[in-house]
Amino acid sequence: MSHDHSYINSAKKILGLYQGEEPFSSFIRKYFSENKKFGSRDRKQITHLCYCFFRLGRAAMGLSIEERILAGLFLSTVVFNEILDVLRPEWNKRINSSITEKCSMLNIQCSTVFPWEEELSEEIEYEKFYSSFFIQPDLFIRIRPRHDERVLLKLDVIGVEYEFISPFTVRLPNSFKADQYFEPDKEIVIQDYNSQQIAHLLPVDHEKHLTVWDCCAASGGKSIMAYDINSNIDLTVSDVRESILVNLKKRFAKAGIKKYKSFIADLTSSKQPAANNFDLIIADVPCTGSGTWGRTPEQLFYFDKKKIDEYASIQKKIASKAVRHLNQDGYLLYITCSVFKKENEENVRYLLEKFNLSLIRQEVLKGYDKKADTLFAALLKHSL
């Protein structure tokens, strides 16, 4: 059996075992750990084929797993491919065709890749968005203050191809192992392009002392960014999980953030958190993650539409609880990594109608045309 057929068969076996209950990246890592026969090239090829299968989303469900793998590979590839050259040489000759042309060739309706067009935020360009699922997003890092010269010099020495996007963003190949060359959270933060663009919506003056609450802190990337803009902030972080706060403590130590408060809070419960009022509340709320599915296409494949309403309800509860802790003239920065209007504009409309808030700025941060994630952010201000 050729390597090509062997790779396809291994991918079919793995996909048959995977049920979508954990991130595919961790699932396949465990699988390879338990099956030592695969070399590094084998692991890379098989993993890529599995992701190609997921990138088809809900399209071509009538095809066999093998046919879906090959169709996904064809749609996700723009240069000569060895596997296609052996198994589908006629496709390889059309490898540079557009997504629309390729779908037509395969008799696949493009829109079935992402069949929830009516749920999208209005600013999302549907065709560009669903086409982006066949493109692996890039890796982005944010250079922390006073480390720019050192980081860029290291990149030049390494010889990796990169793009510096002033003032602090670097685009790198997705395969680049940033933590092998840099000190994460000290020199750089691994953070998607549009997550970095949130900096433009943060009302954090460089000098002014502000009280800031990151109420769904998770990995703490937004907190570190706020601190990097103004190290004088009085920072408080919370999350529903204690393990998150333990990890945050380690991450903040690396980042040099020594003065902060933290507490566990379930903002979906009826109990009001024992927190003070704040000048700025960052609510990077749990969401469908639909703006990041280019990185995790298994979520596209396994997505259930009812999740939109479930998350929208959770987000309303969290934001409604948080807004009650705003100082007069305080700001709420509402963020999702979703493309669905119920999680985005409709929730902002709900907050404006229910609370004494005014909308300062609202934006869909499009990543599908930048090989990046798509986010939504709205900055609201407490009105007198």
C-alpha positions in Angstrom: 0.0 0.0 0.0 1.3 3.5 -0.9 2.0 6.1 1.7 -0.9 8.1 0.2 -3.5 5.3 0.7 -2.0 4.6 4.2 -2.4 8.3 5.2 -6.0 8.3 4.0 -6.8 5.1 5.9 -5.2 6.3 9.1 -7.2 9.6 8.8 -10.4 7.6 8.3 -9.7 5.5 11.4 -9.1 8.6 13.6 -12.2 10.4 12.3 -14.2 7.3 13.1 -13.0 7.4 16.7 -13.5 11.1 17.2 -16.9 12.3 18.5 -16.3 16.0 18.9 -16.3 16.0 22.7 -12.9 17.6 23.1 -10.7 19.8 20.8 -9.4 17.7 17.9 -5.9 18.9 18.5 -5.8 17.3 22.0 -7.6 14.2 20.8 -5.2 13.5 18.0 -2.2 14.3 20.2 -3.3 11.5 22.6 -3.9 9.2 19.7 -0.4 9.6 18.4 1.0 9.3 21.9 -0.7 5.9 22.2 0.3 4.8 18.7 4.1 5.3 18.4 4.5 3.9 14.9 3.8 7.2 13.2 6.8 9.4 12.4 6.7 13.2 12.4 5.9 13.4 8.7 3.2 10.8 9.1 1.6 12.7 11.9 1.7 16.0 10.0 0.1 14.5 6.9 -2.6 12.6 8.7 -3.5 15.5 10.9 -3.8 17.8 7.9 -6.1 15.3 6.1 -8.4 15.1 9.2 -8.7 18.9 9.3 -9.4 19.0 5.5 -12.4 16.7 6.3 -13.7 19.1 8.9 -13.2 22.1 6.7 -16.1 20.9 4.5 -18.4 21.6 7.3 -21.9 20.3 6.5 -21.3 20.1 2.8 -21.3 16.9 0.8 -22.5 14.8 3.7 -23.6 12.0 1.3 -20.0 11.3 0.3 -17.9 8.6 2.0 -15.4 9.7 4.6 -12.6 9.1 2.1 -14.3 11.2 -0.6 -14.9 14.0 1.9 -11.2 13.9 3.0 -10.1 14.2 -0.6 -12.7 16.9 -1.5 -11.6 18.9 1.6 -7.9 18.5 0.6 -8.7 19.7 -2.9 -10.6 22.7 -1.7 -7.9 23.6 1.0 -5.0 23.3 -1.4 -3.6 25.9 -3.9 -0.3 24.3 -4.9 0.6 20.9 -6.3 -0.3 18.1 -3.9 1.4 14.7 -3.9 -1.6 12.8 -2.5 -4.0 14.3 -5.0 -1.5 13.7 -7.8 -1.7 10.0 -7.0 -5.4 9.6 -6.1 -7.1 12.4 -8.0 -4.6 13.6 -10.7 -7.4 15.4 -12.7 -8.1 17.6 -9.6 -4.4 18.4 -9.2 -4.5 20.0 -12.7 -7.2 22.5 -11.4 -5.6 23.2 -8.0 -5.3 26.9 -8.7 -9.0 27.3 -9.4 -11.3 29.4 -7.1 -13.3 27.8 -4.3 -16.5 28.4 -6.4 -15.0 26.7 -9.4 -13.7 23.8 -7.4 -17.1 23.3 -5.7 -18.8 23.3 -9.1 -16.3 20.7 -10.3 -17.2 18.5 -7.3 -20.9 19.2 -7.6 -20.9 20.7 -4.1 -23.1 23.6 -3.2 -20.6 26.1 -1.6 -23.1 27.6 0.8 -23.7 24.2 2.5 -20.3 24.5 4.1 -21.8 27.1 6.5 -25.6 26.8 6.2 -26.5 29.6 8.7 -26.3 32.7 6.5 -29.5 34.2 8.0 -27.9 34.1 11.5 -24.8 36.2 10.5 -24.1 39.7 11.6 -25.0 42.1 8.8 -21.4 43.2 8.1 -20.2 39.7 7.4 -19.7 39.0 3.7 -21.1 35.5 3.4 -19.2 34.1 0.4 -15.8 35.4 1.7 -16.6 34.1 5.1 -17.5 30.5 4.1 -14.6 30.4 1.6 -12.2 31.3 4.4 -12.7 27.9 6.1 -10.5 26.4 3.4 -7.6 28.6 4.4 -5.5 27.9 7.5 -5.2 31.2 9.5 -1.8 32.6 10.3 -0.1 32.8 13.7 0.0 36.3 15.2 2.1 37.6 18.1 1.9 40.9 20.0 5.3 42.4 21.0 5.1 43.7 24.6 6.4 47.2 25.4 10.2 47.7 25.3 10.8 44.3 23.6 10.2 45.3 19.9 13.9 45.7 18.8 14.9 42.4 20.5 12.0 40.4 19.0 12.4 41.7 15.5 16.2 41.1 15.6 15.5 37.5 16.8 13.1 37.0 13.9 15.7 38.2 11.4 18.3 35.9 12.9 15.9 32.9 12.8 15.3 33.6 9.2 11.5 32.9 9.3 9.3 34.8 6.9 7.3 37.4 8.9 5.3 40.6 8.5 5.6 43.4 11.1 2.3 45.3 11.4 3.0 48.5 13.3 3.0 49.2 16.2 3.2 45.8 17.8 1.8 43.0 15.7 3.7 40.3 13.9 2.2 37.8 11.3 4.0 34.4 11.1 3.4 31.1 9.5 0.9 29.0 11.4 3.6 26.3 11.9 6.0 28.6 13.7 6.8 27.5 17.2 6.9 30.9 18.9 7.5 29.5 22.4 10.7 27.9 21.2 12.3 31.2 20.4 10.6 33.7 22.7 9.5 34.0 26.3 5.7 34.0 26.1 4.0 36.6 28.2 7.4 38.3 28.9 8.6 39.3 25.4 5.5 38.5 23.4 1.9 37.4 23.7 0.5 34.8 21.3 -2.7 36.6 20.3 -4.7 36.7 17.1 -4.6 39.8 15.0 -8.2 41.0 15.8 -7.8 40.2 19.5 -4.9 42.7 19.3 -7.2 45.2 17.5 -9.3 45.3 20.6 -6.6 47.7 21.9 -8.2 50.5 19.8 -11.5 50.1 21.7 -10.0 50.0 25.2 -10.6 53.4 26.9 -7.4 53.1 28.9 -5.4 56.3 28.9 -1.7 56.0 29.2 -1.5 58.0 32.4 -4.9 57.9 34.1 -5.4 55.6 37.1 -8.4 53.4 36.3 -10.1 50.5 38.0 -10.5 47.6 35.5 -12.4 44.4 35.9 -11.9 41.6 33.4 -15.0 39.6 34.4 -14.5 36.6 32.1 -10.7 36.6 32.2 -10.1 33.1 30.7 -6.4 33.1 29.6 -6.0 36.8 30.5 -4.8 38.1 27.1 -7.1 41.2 27.3 -5.9 42.0 30.8 -2.3 41.9 29.8 -3.0 44.1 26.9 -4.8 46.7 29.1 -1.8 46.6 31.5 0.6 47.1 28.6 -1.3 50.2 27.5 -1.4 51.6 31.1 0.5 49.9 33.8 -1.2 52.2 36.4 -4.5 50.4 36.1 -6.0 48.8 39.3 -6.8 45.4 37.8 -9.3 42.8 39.0 -9.9 39.5 37.2 -12.6 36.8 37.7 -13.7 33.6 36.1 -16.1 30.8 36.9 -13.3 28.2 37.2 -10.6 28.2 39.9 -8.2 26.5 37.6 -8.3 29.5 35.3 -7.3 31.8 38.1 -4.4 29.5 39.1 -3.1 29.6 35.5 -3.6 33.4 35.4 -1.4 33.8 38.5 1.5 32.0 36.7 0.9 34.0 33.5 0.7 37.4 35.2 3.9 36.5 37.1 5.7 36.1 33.7 4.1 39.3 32.4 5.3 41.3 35.4 1.8 42.0 36.7 2.2 41.9 40.5 -0.7 44.0 41.7 -4.1 42.7 41.0 -7.1 41.1 42.6 -8.8 37.9 41.6 -12.0 36.0 42.6 -14.2 33.1 41.4 -17.5 34.3 40.0 -20.4 32.6 38.2 -22.0 35.6 36.5 -24.9 33.4 35.2 -26.1 32.6 38.7 -28.6 34.7 40.6 -26.0 35.7 43.2 -24.4 39.1 42.7 -20.6 39.0 42.9 -19.0 40.7 45.9 -17.2 43.2 43.7 -16.7 47.0 43.8 -17.7 49.3 41.0 -15.2 49.9 38.1 -14.2 52.5 35.5 -13.9 49.8 32.8 -15.4 46.3 32.7 -14.1 43.9 30.0 -16.7 41.3 29.2 -15.0 38.8 26.7 -18.0 36.5 27.1 -18.3 32.8 26.3 -19.6 32.3 22.8 -20.0 29.8 19.9 -16.5 30.7 18.8 -17.8 30.8 15.2 -15.3 33.5 14.3 -12.4 31.1 15.1 -13.6 28.0 13.3 -10.9 28.4 10.6 -8.5 27.3 13.4 -10.8 24.6 14.9 -12.9 23.4 11.9 -14.1 20.4 13.9 -16.4 22.9 15.7 -17.9 23.9 12.3 -18.6 20.2 11.5 -20.2 19.4 14.9 -22.1 22.7 15.4 -25.7 22.6 16.5 -27.7 25.8 15.6 -29.5 25.8 19.0 -26.2 26.7 20.6 -26.6 30.3 19.3 -29.6 30.9 21.5 -28.0 29.1 24.4 -24.9 31.3 24.3 -26.9 34.5 23.6 -28.8 33.8 26.8 -25.6 33.2 28.8 -24.1 36.4 27.5 -27.1 38.5 28.4 -26.9 37.2 32.0 -23.2 37.9 32.3 -23.3 41.4 30.8 -26.4 42.3 32.8 -24.7 41.3 36.0 -21.4 43.0 35.1 -23.0 46.3 34.1 -24.4 46.8 37.6 -20.8 47.3 38.7 -20.0 50.3 36.5 -19.0 53.6 38.0 -20.8 56.7 36.7 -19.3 57.4 33.2 -17.8 53.9 33.4 -17.3 51.8 30.2 -18.4 48.2 29.4 -16.4 46.6 26.6 -18.5 43.7 25.3 -16.5 41.2 23.1 -17.3 37.9 21.3 -15.4 35.8 18.8 -18.7 35.0 17.1 -20.2 35.9 13.7 -23.8 35.5 14.8 -26.0 38.6 15.3 -27.9 37.1 18.3 -24.6 37.0 20.2 -23.4 40.4 18.8 -25.7 43.3 17.7 -28.8 41.9 19.2 -27.3 41.5 22.7 -25.9 45.0 22.5 -29.4 46.3 21.6 -30.7 44.4 24.6 -28.2 46.1 26.9 -29.0 49.5 25.5 -32.7 49.0 26.0 -32.5 47.5 29.5 -29.7 49.7 31.1 -28.7 53.3 31.2 -26.0 52.9 28.6 -25.0 54.7 25.4 -23.1 53.1 22.5 -19.7 54.7 21.8 -18.5 52.3 19.1 -19.5 48.9 17.7 -17.5 46.9 15.2 -17.2 43.5 13.5 -13.5 42.9 13.3 -13.3 40.9 10.1 -10.5 38.3 10.0 -11.7 36.1 7.1 -9.9 38.3 4.5 -6.7 38.5 6.7 -6.1 34.9 7.6 -7.2 35.8 11.1 -10.1 35.3 13.5 -13.3 37.4 13.2 -14.4 39.1 16.4 -17.2 41.5 17.5 -16.7 44.3 20.0 -18.9 47.1 21.3 -17.9 49.8 23.7 -20.8 51.1 25.9 -20.7 53.9 28.4 -22.8 54.4 31.6 -25.0 57.4 31.2 -26.1 59.8 33.9 
